[in-house]
Amino acid sequence: MIRSRALLKAVGALGAAALTLTACTTSDTGGGGGETGDGSGALTVGTTDKVTVLDPAGSYDNGSFFVMTQVFPFLLSYKPGTAETQPEIAESADFTEPNKYEVKLKDGLTFSNGNELTSSDVKFSFDRQKAIQDPNGPSSLLGGLESVETPDDTTVVFNLTRENDQTFPLVLAGPAGPIVDEDVFSAEEITADTDIVDGDAFGGPYKIDSYQFNELVSYAANDAYQGALGAPQSDQVQMRYYTDANNMKLDVQSGTIDVAWRSLSATDIEDLEGTDDLTVHEGPGGEIRYVVFNFNTMPHGAESENPDEEKAKAVRQAMADSVDREAIAEQVYKGTYSPLYSHVPEGLPGAAEPLKPEYGDGNGGADTDKAKQRLEDAGVETPVELKLQYSPDHYGPSSGDEYAMVKEQLESSGLFTVDLQSTEWVQYAEDRTKDVYPLYQLGWFPDYSDADNYLVPFFYNTEESPSFLANHYTNEELNEQLNAQASIADEAERASALEEIQTTLAEDLPTLPLLQGNQIAVAGSDVTGIEDTLDPSFQFRLALVGK
């Protein structure tokens, strides 16, 4: 078993301690696949989370990964109710040497199209991630993977660059971990959604019966599934995509849909709490919201009209002095989000709050005089013109109110003028990696419950492993620190290393952290299994939900 060694027990402990939250109630999910569950007929779920692409190499967003979680096989998965990994299509997984992580596959694995699933498909899946290295994909999670070997059809050996990498089992269960069919997917480019669906290239609890991009996905239980979740509780699931969260609220209220999952407004959630036949479910929260600075195109950035590194830093720091996170959390999100004073959310082992004493009034509030002094000391002319972009459809209906308030706070200082613009997510995801936006909104729904996942994908930036942010921020010393922390087995020593990294980021401010929030789903009272999947793994698994 994967947690048989002391090293991997430490990994499990990291997840179990995540966010210092009590795990949700678990259910006995049984063994491998085969016949579908006896729980219910069709389940209908609504969301405003958009899909970018179905190809795991081409997207790194919550909406796309939601689909991947349902339909693709993983070597490891999370035990329901916990953040502990367990074998999924693997029979076993363990370190055999400090730099070698070996996985044995279950016998007789197939995709839903009948193709065999062997170690060759596993190697293909990870090799193509690194080869394609799509700017919107999760290849940055594989910076610690040197190569993959396949001694036989059921054995996979991952050669790692870091000894005893504490995070690698968690990476295998996250967005870089889906195993794809090498007979359907391209080795060199992103495979089109239609080719994936037509190729029936699925190995998760569900397969896709029909697919209308960001309108409707019809899932059917996959008889070929042999993973740890066992037979899905619902044989059929209809996934509806909403452009207006208010319409989703009305539909769950009327019973047109059974579950509303991401993202209702705080006001809608408050209203629905008093509705008969509905239950508001709340789970551990690792979601964060932040502003990204493009180091090339922001005011005084490297490719701006007046490039100056110190002036650009002063602009970022003065913005940090000028925002009031508590006001945004309470006025916009009614307490469903809380202020975030670091690049790692509160509650995770190693999390600190270096931004709180360093910026503003030292207690979380704004300080205009402090911001003004920073800009004057750096010789920055005011007001500074900021072009700030956000997505109105990806991070919930309150994004407009959130960024209107950010604009108001910045402009009320008299130090900034803000040109606030919005773009629909599908275009937004493409534009942000092409230097279109000097400053822009992003959110993060973690791949696994560890501080590493809030740091390495964003700030570890090399030519071989570019960061997901693609914002041209590079700090070579920080790269070394980020690389080293993953191999530290001693919890206290690793926590200290993580705190040092957060202090560096608080000074450089490649992003401006704003808020962290909880997982919330609204469901009919006859729906079961929501508590099982709203857990510290942060993965919503349809296979656990029935009615």
C-alpha atoms as one frame of an Amber mdcrd trajectory, in Angstrom:
protein
   0.000   0.000   0.000   1.142   3.499  -0.700   1.322   4.634   2.916   3.273
   1.603   4.142   6.550   3.470   4.486   7.298   6.161   7.038   8.074   8.629
   4.271   4.650   8.363   2.736   2.987   8.398   6.116   4.477  11.863   6.392
   2.814  12.810   3.123  -0.514  11.538   4.412  -0.039  13.511   7.605   0.518
  16.664   5.577  -2.807  16.156   3.840  -4.686  15.098   6.952  -3.559  18.216
   8.771  -4.482  20.431   5.841  -6.381  23.559   6.790  -6.730  22.185  10.340
 -10.221  21.082   9.412 -12.071  18.013  10.536 -12.542  15.553   7.689 -16.055
  15.040   6.415 -17.909  11.814   7.087 -16.698   9.040   4.825 -18.633   6.248
   3.242 -17.647   2.728   2.286 -16.979   3.182  -1.418 -16.116  -0.419  -2.063
 -13.685  -1.937  -4.488 -13.251  -1.985  -8.268 -15.725  -1.158 -10.985 -18.045
  -3.406 -12.901 -21.774  -3.027 -12.318 -23.149   0.385 -11.536 -24.483   1.364
  -8.145 -28.042   0.776  -7.031 -28.492   4.260  -5.566 -30.462   6.173  -8.148
 -31.300   7.145 -11.680 -30.189  10.328 -13.398 -28.650  13.114 -11.327 -28.567
  16.691 -12.627 -25.812  19.048 -11.496 -25.365  22.714 -12.367 -22.223  24.852
 -12.445 -20.932  28.158 -13.766 -17.380  26.772 -14.024 -16.429  26.738 -17.679
 -14.395  24.052 -19.434 -11.354  25.185 -21.402 -10.397  21.892 -23.070 -10.810
  18.222 -22.098  -7.184  17.360 -22.859  -5.324  17.187 -19.508  -2.237  18.726
 -21.140  -4.107  21.853 -22.217  -5.968  23.119 -19.177  -5.238  23.874 -15.549
  -8.543  25.275 -14.323 -11.185  23.991 -11.971 -13.934  23.627 -14.568 -11.849
  21.459 -16.874 -10.362  19.401 -14.048 -13.849  18.718 -12.713 -14.603  16.809
 -15.938 -11.230  15.057 -15.915 -11.811  13.837 -12.355 -14.948  12.033 -13.498
 -13.730  10.452 -16.747  -9.979   9.853 -16.707  -8.106   7.228 -14.710  -5.447
   8.227 -12.173  -2.677   6.132 -10.656  -3.559   7.455  -7.208  -6.637   9.143
  -5.818  -7.816  10.607  -2.521  -9.580   8.496   0.062 -13.031  10.101   0.504
 -13.263  12.338   3.546  -9.502  12.873   3.715  -6.535  14.330   1.872  -4.703
  11.009   2.034  -3.744   9.338  -1.220  -4.578   5.723  -2.049  -3.987   3.484
  -5.087  -6.584   4.102  -7.809  -5.778   2.078 -10.944  -2.472   1.240  -9.255
  -2.097  -1.970  -7.301   0.721  -0.410  -5.268   2.945   2.668  -5.288   6.089
   3.348  -3.297   9.616   4.732  -3.285  12.114   1.999  -4.126  15.054   4.431
  -4.033  15.250   8.097  -2.983  14.873   9.203  -6.614  12.650   6.363  -7.875
   8.921   6.062  -7.355   7.516   2.752  -8.623   3.884   2.061  -9.488   2.408
  -1.374 -10.185  -0.793  -1.290 -12.234  -3.786  -3.538 -11.672  -4.135  -6.394
 -14.143  -6.592  -6.198 -17.025  -7.102  -2.433 -17.149  -8.899  -1.042 -20.199
 -10.299   2.230 -21.435 -14.034   2.423 -22.137 -13.322   1.969 -25.861 -11.827
  -1.465 -25.145  -8.178  -0.457 -25.621  -5.784  -1.915 -23.058  -4.441   0.486
 -20.442  -0.803  -0.399 -19.815   2.377   1.186 -18.540   2.949   2.471 -22.076
  -0.133   4.703 -21.761   1.121   5.974 -18.408   4.533   6.912 -19.796   2.866
   8.479 -22.840   0.598  10.603 -20.598   3.448  12.150 -18.614   5.873  12.446
 -21.515   3.342  14.396 -23.587   2.614  16.767 -20.685   6.280  17.714 -20.570
   6.672  17.768 -24.367   3.599  19.897 -25.097   4.168  22.195 -22.116   1.029
  24.148 -22.922   0.993  27.546 -21.147  -2.516  26.794 -19.871  -1.634  23.237
 -18.836  -0.314  21.704 -15.598   3.169  20.754 -16.810   4.691  23.024 -14.141
   3.610  20.399 -11.590   6.055  17.960 -13.218   9.183  20.021 -12.662  10.470
  17.307 -10.335   9.959  14.498 -12.870  13.086  13.634 -14.864  11.909  10.606
 -16.853   9.539   7.633 -16.890  10.546   4.004 -17.429   8.332   0.982 -18.192
  10.109  -2.318 -17.364   6.943  -4.232 -18.269   3.264  -3.674 -19.091   2.214
  -3.194 -15.468   5.277  -1.453 -13.986   6.047   2.264 -14.142   9.161   3.843
 -12.635   9.230   7.608 -12.175  12.750   9.017 -11.958  12.630  12.166  -9.841
  15.012  15.101  -9.639  14.356  15.551  -5.913  15.116  12.848  -3.391  12.162
  11.608  -1.358   9.840  14.117  -2.977   7.080  14.573  -0.407   4.637  15.948
  -2.971   4.959  13.522  -5.879   2.203  11.094  -4.751  -0.093  14.118  -4.483
   0.878  15.283  -7.973  -0.155  11.895  -9.376  -3.644  12.428  -7.941  -3.949
  15.960  -9.355  -4.349  17.771 -12.705  -1.064  16.483 -14.149  -2.060  12.917
 -13.284  -4.832  11.815 -15.708  -3.832   8.796 -17.791  -4.832   9.068 -21.446
  -5.139   6.574 -24.291  -2.058   6.797 -26.541  -4.144   5.498 -29.450  -6.481
   8.513 -29.250  -4.371  11.418 -27.966  -1.630  13.231 -29.869   1.899  13.066
 -28.462   2.797  16.547 -29.689  -0.280  18.764 -29.533  -3.553  19.275 -27.711
  -6.200  16.765 -28.797  -9.583  18.252 -29.718 -12.557  17.649 -27.423 -14.510
  15.984 -30.232 -11.680  13.527 -30.913 -11.551  12.573 -27.231 -15.314  12.056
 -26.962 -15.551  10.238 -30.304 -12.590   8.063 -29.301 -14.388   7.016 -26.080
 -11.000   7.382 -24.393 -12.154   7.233 -20.780 -11.121   5.186 -17.773 -12.667
   6.934 -14.785 -15.943   6.155 -12.983 -17.830   7.777 -15.867 -17.548   8.113
 -19.620 -19.031  10.938 -21.684 -22.139   9.962 -23.660 -22.693  13.356 -25.256
 -20.863  16.668 -25.097 -21.992  20.209 -25.852 -19.154  22.554 -25.008 -19.996
  24.558 -21.870 -23.684  23.762 -22.270 -24.311  20.131 -21.333 -22.253  17.029
 -20.572 -23.997  13.681 -20.232 -22.101  11.120 -18.169 -22.786   7.379 -18.060
 -21.270   4.917 -15.592 -18.158   3.277 -17.049 -18.288  -0.524 -16.750 -14.524
  -0.697 -17.418 -13.632   1.321 -14.315 -11.507  -0.567 -11.770 -10.632   2.273
  -9.408 -11.001   2.658  -5.666 -14.326   4.524  -5.719 -16.206   1.489  -6.991
 -19.518   1.706  -8.850 -20.979   5.244  -9.146 -23.995   6.014  -7.005 -25.769
   7.449 -10.067 -25.808   5.583 -13.380 -26.431   8.781 -15.353 -25.417  12.377
 -14.614 -26.392  15.459 -16.575 -24.026  18.412 -16.088 -25.535  21.777 -17.015
 -23.435  24.885 -17.531 -24.823  28.304 -16.625 -23.668  31.725 -17.734 -25.832
  33.346 -15.061 -25.557  32.030 -11.513 -28.965  33.475 -10.665 -30.553  31.093
 -13.179 -28.735  28.227 -11.496 -30.094  29.390  -8.150 -33.645  29.421  -9.517
 -33.216  25.943 -11.004 -31.918  24.332  -7.807 -34.650  26.129  -5.874 -37.345
  24.731  -8.177 -35.840  21.253  -8.326 -34.926  21.492 -12.015 -31.387  20.532
 -11.003 -30.424  18.416  -7.993 -27.127  20.110  -7.104 -25.678  23.599  -7.630
 -21.893  23.375  -7.525 -19.835  26.533  -8.068 -20.491  29.343  -7.953 -23.517
  30.907  -6.361 -23.238  34.398  -4.949 -22.989  34.880  -1.213 -26.431  36.491
  -1.273 -27.924  33.510  -3.118 -26.405  31.082  -0.622 -27.811  33.123   2.251
 -31.277  33.068   0.617 -31.203  29.328  -0.072 -30.279  28.414   3.493 -33.881
  28.967   4.497 -35.451  27.030   1.614 -37.407  23.849   2.332 -36.123  20.676
   0.659 -32.665  22.195   0.117 -29.454  21.785   2.078 -26.433  24.088   1.941
 -23.305  21.951   2.318 -20.009  23.552   3.339 -16.624  21.851   3.115 -12.981
  22.664   3.832 -11.781  25.692   1.899  -8.476  25.990   0.113  -9.624  28.294
  -2.674  -7.766  31.596  -2.968  -8.246  34.803  -4.987  -5.403  37.088  -6.075
  -4.187  39.682  -8.572  -1.370  38.727 -10.964   1.218  41.309 -12.017   2.760
  40.901 -15.467   6.392  41.911 -14.847   6.798  42.943 -18.496   3.693  45.015
 -19.120   2.631  46.426 -15.717   3.483  50.069 -14.979   7.286  50.365 -15.176
   7.540  46.718 -16.228  10.478  45.433 -18.276   8.792  46.117 -21.625   6.783
  49.197 -20.661   7.452  52.749 -21.896   9.365  53.574 -18.719  10.928  50.334
 -17.421  12.252  50.477 -13.880  12.343  47.423 -11.613  12.272  49.383  -8.347
   9.416  51.599  -9.482   7.434  48.545 -10.586   7.970  46.936  -7.176   6.870
  50.156  -5.457   3.637  50.115  -7.478   2.925  46.540  -6.397   3.719  47.275
  -2.779   1.672  50.481  -2.728  -1.293  48.522  -4.059  -0.813  46.079  -1.168
  -0.880  49.043   1.214  -4.131  50.310  -0.289  -6.465  47.289  -0.280  -8.763
  46.326   2.594  -9.383  42.584   2.339 -11.695  42.420   5.339 -14.060  44.925
   3.752 -14.177  42.898   0.511 -14.742  39.635   2.382 -17.614  41.014   4.439
 -19.307  43.404   2.025 -19.032  41.311  -1.135 -18.876  37.739   0.154 -20.722
  38.040   3.473 -18.090  36.055   5.320 -18.006  33.066   2.933 -14.473  34.271
   2.127 -11.875  35.590   4.552  -8.834  37.865   4.145  -5.646  36.258   2.834
  -2.342  37.710   3.991   0.055  35.292   2.344   0.576  33.270  -0.817  -0.344
  30.153   1.199  -3.801  30.021   2.823  -4.206  30.036   6.565  -4.309  26.628
   8.232  -1.857  24.702   6.056   1.352  23.484   7.719   3.988  26.154   7.168
   1.496  28.914   6.368   2.459  32.380   7.628   0.994  35.882   7.229   3.926
  38.096   6.205   1.766  40.570   4.282  -0.274  41.560   7.325   2.457  43.338
   9.329   4.371  44.503   6.249   1.623  46.333   4.372  -1.169  48.779   5.127
  -1.813  49.619   8.758  -0.069  46.445   9.967  -3.333  44.879  11.049  -4.947
  44.084   7.703  -6.359  47.509   6.911  -5.269  50.055   4.309  -2.779  52.891
   4.894  -2.767  55.557   2.183   0.103  57.515   3.716   2.315  54.437   3.708
   1.454  53.710   0.062   2.150  57.328  -0.896   5.531  57.261   0.802   6.555
  54.082  -1.032   5.774  55.645  -4.382   7.505  58.925  -3.529  10.644  57.112
  -2.325  10.843  55.230  -5.626  10.191  58.351  -7.705   6.895  57.102  -9.110
   4.610  59.780 -10.545   0.999  59.595  -9.389  -1.691  58.805 -10.093  -0.437
  55.504 -11.506  -2.587  54.249 -14.373  -3.547  50.595 -13.856  -5.171  48.353
 -16.449  -6.902  45.640 -14.409  -8.751  42.693 -15.932 -11.143  40.159 -14.416
 -13.354  37.307 -15.623 -17.087  37.784 -14.963 -18.071  34.148 -15.566 -15.340
  31.969 -14.044 -14.988  32.980 -10.401 -18.643  33.432  -9.596 -21.166  36.235
 -10.010 -19.573  38.374  -7.304 -16.334  38.910  -9.228 -17.698  42.142 -10.656
 -18.499  43.463  -7.183 -15.148  42.237  -5.851 -13.111  44.049  -8.481 -15.305
  47.133  -8.409 -14.408  47.352  -4.735 -10.692  46.808  -5.444 -10.901  49.651
  -7.975 -12.710  51.867  -5.468 -10.149  51.195  -2.736  -7.198  51.907  -5.022
  -8.688  55.072  -6.491  -9.851  56.423  -3.123  -6.180  56.627  -2.128  -5.675
  59.254  -4.827  -2.593  57.323  -5.964  -4.113  55.206  -8.743  -6.572  55.403
 -11.599  -7.962  52.001 -12.585  -9.183  50.984 -16.028 -11.276  47.956 -15.048
 -12.224  45.565 -17.855 -13.694  42.058 -18.055 -13.415  39.158 -20.522 -15.276
  35.825 -20.698 -13.172  32.967 -19.348 -12.450  30.953 -22.506 -10.856  34.003
 -24.168  -9.427  35.212 -20.849  -7.507  31.969 -20.294  -5.854  32.379 -23.691
  -5.117  36.100 -23.401  -3.535  36.097 -19.975  -0.541  33.994 -21.118   0.075
  36.275 -24.117   0.868  39.453 -22.160  -2.530  40.966 -22.985  -3.287  41.935
 -19.367  -0.803  43.985 -17.268  -2.740  43.113 -14.081  -5.411  40.469 -13.855
  -7.574  38.330 -11.605  -6.914  34.671 -10.945  -8.189  32.179  -8.411  -6.771
  28.858  -7.337  -8.516  25.696  -6.317  -5.674  23.475  -5.115  -4.562  20.219
  -6.676  -3.587  18.881  -3.258  -3.597  20.029   0.348  -0.024  21.177   0.735
   1.676  24.573   0.725   3.845  23.383  -2.171   0.829  23.526  -4.477   0.334
  27.228  -3.810   3.978  27.978  -4.500   5.740  25.785  -7.060   3.220  26.030
  -9.955   3.209  29.839  -9.688   6.712  30.881  -8.716   9.121  28.108  -9.749
  10.103  29.443 -13.150  12.820  27.972 -15.356  13.213  27.482 -19.088  12.621
  23.750 -18.650   9.676  24.231 -16.302   7.960  27.605 -16.852   5.479  28.785
 -14.250   1.743  28.567 -14.772   1.383  32.308 -14.236   3.568  33.122 -17.270
   4.028  36.602 -15.766   7.820  36.801 -16.323   8.684  36.670 -12.622  11.887
  34.742 -11.947  13.923  34.561  -8.747  16.775  32.061  -9.004  17.327  31.859
  -5.244  13.619  31.267  -4.745  13.742  28.514  -7.382  16.370  26.741  -5.298
  14.319  27.149  -2.117  11.164  25.880  -3.791  13.008  22.894  -5.162  14.588
  22.042  -1.804  11.515  22.274   0.449   9.771  19.312  -1.184  12.488  16.915
   0.001  12.491  17.969   3.658  10.950  15.124   5.662  11.121  16.842   9.072
   7.836  18.752   9.485   9.222  21.626  11.582  12.214  22.122   9.297  10.000
  22.106   6.214   7.561  24.565   7.801  10.451  26.947   8.482  11.607  26.684
   4.858   8.082  27.401   3.629   7.795  30.471   5.867  11.058  31.833   4.447
   9.709  31.405   0.918   6.524  33.274   1.825   8.589  36.145   3.262  10.481
  36.460  -0.036   7.224  36.483  -1.987   5.765  39.114   0.337   8.683  41.361
  -0.604   8.657  40.681  -4.367   4.839  40.487  -4.724   4.553  38.661  -8.057
   0.902  38.316  -7.077  -1.267  40.189  -4.596  -3.210  37.713  -2.401  -6.704
  38.879  -1.486  -9.102  36.190  -0.201  -9.581  32.535   0.682 -12.926  30.721
   0.645 -14.810  27.535   1.466 -16.337  24.855  -0.757 -20.112  25.231  -0.926
 -22.713  23.104  -2.694 -26.504  23.449  -2.538 -28.485  20.253  -3.066 -31.954
  18.817  -2.718 -32.609  17.102   0.585 -32.929  13.764  -1.226 -29.353  13.992
  -2.557 -26.780  11.829  -0.787 -22.994  11.791  -0.718 -22.248  15.522  -0.853
 -20.493  15.353   2.526 -18.319  12.524   1.250 -16.873  14.591  -1.570 -16.614
  18.052   0.049 -13.388  17.087   1.758  -9.776  18.311   2.035  -8.895  16.755
  -1.338 -10.867  19.614  -2.942 -12.125  17.276  -5.670 -15.865  16.995  -6.339
 -16.469  13.355  -7.344 -19.827  12.708  -8.983 -19.428   8.973  -8.382 -20.080
   9.536  -4.669 -23.322  11.480  -5.194 -26.768   9.933  -5.645 -30.383  10.492
  -4.774
